[in-house]
């Protein structure tokens, strides 16, 4: 019985430690690969031209900037420009949805 009483707090501490090591990204999954592809493939031919790609990435950049401005995230953006961390977050969002 004593082992059971000790097992639960140990399990809870282990789960807390595992969760704490995960990246804290509330925006994860909003701008996914599928979202970018759907925005890019304007003529629905399942192919993306350079122009379609650049237009879609521009829209993804704008979407990410809107979120960062709303959150007043100065680590991710300065003025109207994305920092290295902001761009890395955008790329991670897209990659995690691939």
MMTF fields as JSON, N, C-alpha, C and O atoms, coordinates in Angstrom:
{
  "mmtfVersion": "1.0.0",
  "mmtfProducer": "UNKNOWN",
  "numBonds": 391,
  "numAtoms": 392,
  "numGroups": 98,
  "numChains": 1,
  "numModels": 1,
  "chainsPerModel": [1],
  "groupsPerChain": [98],
  "chainIdList": ["A"],
  "bondAtomList": [4, 2, 8, 6, 12, 10, 16, 14, 20, 18, 24, 22, 28, 26, 32, 30, 36, 34, 40, 38, 44, 42, 48, 46, 52, 50, 56, 54, 60, 58, 64, 62, 68, 66, 72, 70, 76, 74, 80, 78, 84, 82, 88, 86, 92, 90, 96, 94, 100, 98, 104, 102, 108, 106, 112, 110, 116, 114, 120, 118, 124, 122, 128, 126, 132, 130, 136, 134, 140, 138, 144, 142, 148, 146, 152, 150, 156, 154, 160, 158, 164, 162, 168, 166, 172, 170, 176, 174, 180, 178, 184, 182, 188, 186, 192, 190, 196, 194, 200, 198, 204, 202, 208, 206, 212, 210, 216, 214, 220, 218, 224, 222, 228, 226, 232, 230, 236, 234, 240, 238, 244, 242, 248, 246, 252, 250, 256, 254, 260, 258, 264, 262, 268, 266, 272, 270, 276, 274, 280, 278, 284, 282, 288, 286, 292, 290, 296, 294, 300, 298, 304, 302, 308, 306, 312, 310, 316, 314, 320, 318, 324, 322, 328, 326, 332, 330, 336, 334, 340, 338, 344, 342, 348, 346, 352, 350, 356, 354, 360, 358, 364, 362, 368, 366, 372, 370, 376, 374, 380, 378, 384, 382, 388, 386],
  "bondOrderList": [1, 1, 1, 1, 1, 1, 1, 1, 1, 1, 1, 1, 1, 1, 1, 1, 1, 1, 1, 1, 1, 1, 1, 1, 1, 1, 1, 1, 1, 1, 1, 1, 1, 1, 1, 1, 1, 1, 1, 1, 1, 1, 1, 1, 1, 1, 1, 1, 1, 1, 1, 1, 1, 1, 1, 1, 1, 1, 1, 1, 1, 1, 1, 1, 1, 1, 1, 1, 1, 1, 1, 1, 1, 1, 1, 1, 1, 1, 1, 1, 1, 1, 1, 1, 1, 1, 1, 1, 1, 1, 1, 1, 1, 1, 1, 1, 1],
  "groupList": [{"groupName": "UNK", "atomNameList": ["N", "CA", "C", "O"], "elementList": ["N", "C", "C", "O"], "formalChargeList": [0, 0, 0, 0], "bondAtomList": [1, 0, 2, 1, 3, 2], "bondOrderList": [1, 1, 2], "singleLetterCode": "X", "chemCompType": "L-PEPTIDE LINKING"}],
  "groupTypeList": [0, 0, 0, 0, 0, 0, 0, 0, 0, 0, 0, 0, 0, 0, 0, 0, 0, 0, 0, 0, 0, 0, 0, 0, 0, 0, 0, 0, 0, 0, 0, 0, 0, 0, 0, 0, 0, 0, 0, 0, 0, 0, 0, 0, 0, 0, 0, 0, 0, 0, 0, 0, 0, 0, 0, 0, 0, 0, 0, 0, 0, 0, 0, 0, 0, 0, 0, 0, 0, 0, 0, 0, 0, 0, 0, 0, 0, 0, 0, 0, 0, 0, 0, 0, 0, 0, 0, 0, 0, 0, 0, 0, 0, 0, 0, 0, 0, 0],
  "groupIdList": [1, 2, 3, 4, 5, 6, 7, 8, 9, 10, 11, 12, 13, 14, 15, 16, 17, 18, 19, 20, 21, 22, 23, 24, 25, 26, 27, 28, 29, 30, 31, 32, 33, 34, 35, 36, 37, 38, 39, 40, 41, 42, 43, 44, 45, 46, 47, 48, 49, 50, 51, 52, 53, 54, 55, 56, 57, 58, 59, 60, 61, 62, 63, 64, 65, 66, 67, 68, 69, 70, 71, 72, 73, 74, 75, 76, 77, 78, 79, 80, 81, 82, 83, 84, 85, 86, 87, 88, 89, 90, 91, 92, 93, 94, 95, 96, 97, 98],
  "secStructList": [7, 2, 2, 2, 2, 2, 2, 2, 2, 2, 2, 2, 2, 2, 2, 2, 2, 2, 2, 2, 6, 1, 7, 7, 7, 6, 6, 6, 6, 1, 1, 7, 2, 2, 2, 2, 2, 2, 2, 2, 7, 6, 6, 7, 1, 1, 7, 7, 7, 2, 2, 2, 2, 2, 2, 2, 2, 2, 2, 2, 2, 2, 2, 2, 2, 2, 2, 2, 2, 2, 2, 6, 7, 6, 6, 6, 3, 3, 6, 6, 3, 3, 7, 2, 2, 2, 2, 2, 2, 2, 2, 2, 2, 2, 2, 2, 6, 7],
  "xCoordList": [0.816, 0.0, 0.862, 0.546, 1.977, 2.866, 3.512, 3.748, 3.797, 4.389, 3.433, 3.868, 2.158, 1.165, 1.106, 0.967, 1.21, 1.183, 2.404, 2.32, 3.51, 4.726, 4.732, 5.317, 4.093, 4.122, 3.401, 3.87, 2.284, 1.508, 2.281, 2.361, 2.849, 3.616, 4.83, 5.182, 5.454, 6.597, 6.137, 6.808, 5.008, 4.455, 4.107, 4.422, 3.463, 3.085, 4.332, 4.363, 5.34, 6.591, 7.257, 7.792, 7.22, 7.805, 7.079, 7.716, 5.755, 4.976, 5.214, 5.289, 5.334, 5.607, 6.967, 7.114, 7.952, 9.292, 9.31, 9.961, 8.601, 8.557, 7.857, 8.304, 6.774, 6.028, 6.824, 6.742, 7.577, 8.36, 9.429, 9.837, 9.889, 10.939, 10.404, 11.182, 9.066, 8.482, 8.528, 8.441, 8.665, 8.684, 7.343, 6.289, 7.391, 6.166, 5.762, 6.261, 4.858, 4.429, 2.925, 2.379, 2.26, 0.807, 0.277, -0.872, 1.112, 0.642, 0.902, 0.64, 1.402, 1.8, 0.63, -0.46, 0.869, -0.126, -1.038, -1.821, -0.983, -1.868, -1.452, -2.305, -0.178, 0.329, 1.067, 2.276, 0.343, 0.921, 1.31, 0.984, 1.998, 2.368, 1.124, 1.094, 0.1, -1.126, -1.796, -2.351, -1.748, -2.292, -1.536, -2.139, -0.205, 0.631, 0.358, 0.211, 0.29, 0.068, -1.298, -1.42, -2.318, -3.661, -3.686, -4.331, -2.981, -2.913, -2.139, -2.467, -1.125, -0.241, -0.854, -0.708, -1.531, -2.045, -3.323, -4.419, -3.174, -4.313, -5.201, -6.427, -4.593, -5.385, -5.73, -6.282, -5.408, -5.776, -5.281, -5.987, -4.043, -3.469, -2.492, -1.775, -2.467, -1.581, -0.108, 0.754, 0.173, 1.554, 1.627, 0.63, 2.833, 3.026, 4.145, 5.264, 3.829, 4.851, 5.638, 5.246, 6.727, 7.534, 6.703, 6.761, 5.937, 5.101, 4.056, 3.854, 3.394, 2.4, 3.049, 2.493, 4.228, 4.949, 5.287, 5.025, 5.867, 6.27, 5.062, 5.131, 3.963, 2.743, 2.23, 1.863, 2.204, 1.719, 2.631, 2.149, 3.941, 4.869, 4.745, 4.894, 4.471, 4.227, 3.0, 3.008, 1.945, 0.733, 1.004, 0.514, 1.786, 2.132, 2.941, 2.723, 3.871, 4.671, 3.752, 3.891, 2.813, 1.886, 1.015, 0.762, 0.551, -0.263, 0.533, 0.02, 1.777, 2.633, 2.899, 2.862, 3.168, 3.419, 2.195, 2.332, 1.006, -0.225, -0.324, -0.655, -0.032, -0.077, 0.944, 0.64, 2.159, 3.21, 2.907, 3.196, 2.33, 1.949, 0.851, 0.887, -0.12, -1.211, -0.694, -1.215, 0.337, 0.921, 1.993, 2.532, 2.299, 3.368, 4.664, 5.314, 5.014, 6.163, 7.431, 7.729, 8.168, 9.371, 10.539, 11.518, 10.462, 11.521, 11.413, 12.414, 10.184, 9.927, 9.902, 10.05, 9.715, 9.627, 10.091, 10.022, 10.559, 10.92, 10.366, 10.796, 9.407, 8.768, 7.979, 7.1, 8.302, 7.62, 8.494, 8.269, 9.491, 10.41, 10.413, 10.263, 10.585, 10.679, 12.132, 13.05, 12.332, 13.673, 14.008, 13.17, 15.225, 15.62, 14.715, 14.313, 14.389, 13.504, 12.109, 11.481, 11.619, 10.308, 10.261, 9.31, 11.294, 11.352, 11.492, 10.88, 12.305, 12.458, 11.115, 10.792, 10.335, 9.02, 8.079, 7.333, 8.111, 7.294, 7.67, 6.797, 8.974, 9.445, 9.059, 8.649, 9.189, 8.807, 7.313, 6.905, 6.491, 5.046, 4.759, 4.0, 5.371, 5.143, 5.654, 4.976, 6.847, 7.445, 6.645, 6.469, 6.16, 5.43, 4.119, 3.583, 3.599, 2.354, 2.551, 1.576, 3.806, 4.08, 3.792, 3.968],
  "yCoordList": [-1.188, 0.0, 1.254, 2.241, 1.201, 2.357, 2.603, 3.747, 1.512, 1.66, 2.406, 3.226, 2.134, 2.797, 4.286, 5.111, 4.629, 6.034, 6.778, 7.97, 6.112, 6.736, 6.765, 7.667, 5.8, 5.702, 6.873, 7.393, 7.287, 8.362, 9.687, 10.301, 10.156, 11.406, 11.304, 12.275, 10.153, 9.964, 10.036, 10.65, 9.42, 9.467, 10.899, 11.334, 11.627, 13.02, 13.871, 14.678, 13.707, 14.469, 14.13, 15.007, 12.863, 12.451, 13.075, 13.546, 13.086, 13.714, 15.21, 15.784, 15.85, 17.291, 17.59, 18.548, 16.782, 16.986, 16.775, 17.526, 15.764, 15.494, 16.621, 17.022, 17.132, 18.21, 19.51, 20.286, 19.758, 20.99, 21.064, 22.16, 19.928, 19.926, 20.148, 20.356, 20.104, 20.338, 21.822, 22.651, 22.18, 23.592, 24.248, 23.676, 25.449, 26.18, 26.984, 28.089, 26.432, 27.105, 27.016, 26.004, 28.076, 28.082, 28.121, 27.752, 28.568, 28.733, 27.518, 27.55, 26.47, 25.304, 24.738, 24.523, 24.505, 23.862, 24.791, 24.309, 26.096, 27.002, 27.187, 27.274, 27.247, 27.449, 26.175, 26.06, 25.233, 23.93, 23.815, 24.677, 22.755, 22.475, 22.417, 22.993, 21.717, 21.588, 22.939, 23.179, 23.817, 25.162, 25.922, 26.555, 25.857, 26.547, 25.99, 26.75, 24.667, 24.064, 24.472, 24.793, 24.46, 24.846, 26.31, 26.649, 27.174, 28.585, 28.743, 29.602, 27.926, 28.072, 27.516, 28.111, 26.395, 25.72, 26.399, 25.86, 27.573, 28.411, 27.721, 27.793, 27.06, 26.444, 24.977, 24.289, 24.507, 23.151, 22.047, 21.07, 22.214, 21.175, 20.278, 19.481, 20.41, 19.639, 19.917, 19.088, 21.091, 21.537, 23.004, 23.725, 23.437, 24.811, 25.454, 24.943, 26.584, 27.332, 28.186, 28.332, 28.735, 29.609, 30.796, 31.165, 31.392, 32.539, 32.137, 32.85, 31.003, 30.528, 30.293, 30.657, 29.681, 29.407, 30.696, 30.82, 31.652, 32.906, 33.676, 34.275, 33.664, 34.325, 33.669, 34.363, 32.344, 31.615, 31.84, 32.014, 31.837, 32.069, 33.501, 33.749, 34.435, 35.816, 35.901, 36.611, 35.175, 35.149, 34.489, 34.955, 33.405, 32.722, 33.653, 33.698, 34.391, 35.361, 36.403, 36.726, 36.925, 37.942, 37.389, 38.084, 36.136, 35.508, 35.394, 35.678, 34.98, 34.817, 36.169, 36.289, 37.184, 38.522, 39.06, 39.694, 38.813, 39.254, 38.647, 39.334, 37.344, 36.668, 37.253, 37.498, 37.476, 37.982, 39.414, 39.783, 40.219, 41.587, 41.562, 42.338, 40.682, 40.572, 40.15, 40.58, 39.303, 38.822, 39.773, 39.577, 40.806, 41.751, 41.011, 41.277, 40.081, 39.203, 39.834, 39.67, 40.549, 41.245, 40.304, 40.692, 39.085, 38.115, 37.622, 37.268, 37.604, 37.059, 38.124, 37.804, 39.391, 40.445, 41.776, 42.022, 42.614, 43.976, 44.883, 44.816, 45.733, 46.585, 45.744, 44.972, 45.901, 45.127, 44.003, 43.519, 43.583, 42.526, 41.377, 41.577, 40.182, 38.98, 38.788, 38.978, 38.415, 38.078, 36.655, 35.963, 36.236, 34.867, 33.874, 32.866, 34.148, 33.256, 33.211, 32.153, 34.347, 34.394, 33.571, 32.823, 33.709, 32.941, 31.456, 30.62, 31.134, 29.726, 29.159, 28.011, 29.948, 29.513, 29.272, 28.294, 30.161, 29.982, 28.703, 27.922, 28.483, 27.276, 26.03, 25.023, 26.094, 24.955, 24.667, 23.506, 25.724, 25.534, 24.765, 23.797, 25.206, 24.577, 23.141, 22.229, 22.947, 21.603, 20.646, 19.48, 21.132, 20.242, 19.78, 18.746, 20.536, 20.141, 19.347, 19.025, 19.012, 18.276, 16.804, 16.04],
  "zCoordList": [0.0, 0.0, 0.0, -0.665, 0.769, 0.81, -0.545, -0.933, -1.268, -2.594, -3.521, -4.329, -3.412, -4.252, -3.93, -4.833, -2.659, -2.253, -2.772, -3.068, -2.883, -3.41, -4.932, -5.531, -5.557, -7.013, -7.674, -8.686, -7.123, -7.747, -7.771, -8.835, -6.667, -6.74, -7.671, -8.341, -7.711, -8.602, -10.055, -10.885, -10.367, -11.719, -12.111, -13.219, -11.214, -11.485, -11.713, -12.643, -10.897, -11.069, -12.395, -13.073, -12.755, -14.033, -15.209, -16.151, -15.166, -16.241, -16.299, -17.385, -15.143, -15.123, -15.732, -16.491, -15.406, -15.947, -17.462, -18.188, -17.931, -19.372, -20.117, -21.192, -19.566, -20.2, -20.191, -21.144, -19.151, -19.055, -20.134, -20.518, -20.628, -21.638, -23.051, -23.982, -23.22, -24.535, -24.866, -23.961, -26.148, -26.501, -26.221, -26.499, -25.668, -25.363, -26.588, -26.802, -27.393, -28.617, -28.722, -29.163, -28.315, -28.355, -29.782, -30.025, -30.739, -32.107, -32.975, -34.177, -32.399, -33.166, -33.972, -33.44, -35.245, -36.076, -36.845, -37.662, -36.632, -37.348, -38.803, -39.686, -39.052, -40.41, -40.796, -40.592, -41.349, -41.647, -43.114, -43.93, -43.424, -44.808, -45.686, -46.773, -45.209, -45.992, -46.223, -47.295, -45.232, -45.382, -46.457, -47.323, -46.397, -47.384, -48.778, -49.735, -48.892, -50.208, -50.764, -51.946, -49.913, -50.362, -50.81, -51.803, -50.076, -50.475, -51.779, -52.598, -51.97, -53.13, -54.409, -55.476, -54.311, -55.506, -55.987, -55.835, -56.561, -56.972, -58.012, -57.927, -58.982, -60.06, -59.773, -60.631, -58.579, -58.124, -59.047, -59.298, -59.558, -60.421, -59.655, -60.259, -58.338, -57.449, -57.715, -57.42, -58.276, -58.491, -58.106, -58.151, -57.725, -57.278, -58.084, -58.135, -58.714, -59.436, -58.444, -57.287, -58.902, -58.041, -57.567, -56.393, -58.464, -58.094, -57.054, -56.071, -57.266, -56.304, -54.937, -53.901, -54.955, -53.707, -52.976, -51.779, -53.685, -53.049, -52.52, -51.447, -53.26, -52.786, -51.503, -50.554, -51.472, -50.294, -49.093, -47.974, -49.315, -48.202, -47.68, -46.484, -48.587, -48.156, -47.26, -46.255, -47.625, -46.807, -45.449, -44.42, -45.453, -44.2, -43.299, -42.088, -43.894, -43.143, -42.509, -41.329, -43.297, -42.792, -41.666, -40.682, -41.803, -40.762, -39.46, -38.378, -39.582, -38.395, -37.743, -36.518, -38.559, -38.018, -37.282, -36.236, -37.817, -37.146, -35.753, -34.787, -35.659, -34.359, -33.395, -32.228, -33.893, -33.014, -32.576, -31.437, -33.462, -33.085, -32.036, -31.081, -32.204, -31.236, -29.865, -28.836, -29.862, -28.608, -28.085, -26.996, -28.873, -28.521, -28.186, -27.175, -29.064, -28.862, -29.439, -30.622, -28.605, -29.08, -29.317, -29.955, -28.821, -29.105, -30.548, -31.172, -31.068, -32.392, -33.49, -34.669, -33.103, -34.111, -33.537, -32.333, -34.431, -34.063, -35.15, -36.302, -34.784, -35.777, -36.763, -36.379, -38.03, -39.072, -39.611, -40.72, -38.835, -39.279, -38.281, -37.076, -38.805, -37.991, -37.563, -38.361, -36.314, -35.859, -36.312, -36.891, -36.044, -36.381, -35.658, -36.24, -34.393, -33.628, -34.237, -34.265, -34.727, -35.354, -36.628, -36.857, -37.461, -38.705, -38.411, -39.076, -37.405, -37.02, -36.556, -36.862, -35.826, -35.37, -36.55, -36.556, -37.551, -38.747, -39.474, -39.854, -39.672, -40.357, -39.553, -40.13, -38.233, -37.394, -37.496, -37.535, -37.539, -37.696, -38.985, -38.986, -40.071, -41.367, -41.351, -41.823, -40.808, -40.782, -39.895, -40.247, -38.744, -37.842, -38.445, -38.048, -39.399, -40.054, -41.313, -41.993, -41.656, -42.903, -42.752, -43.701]
}
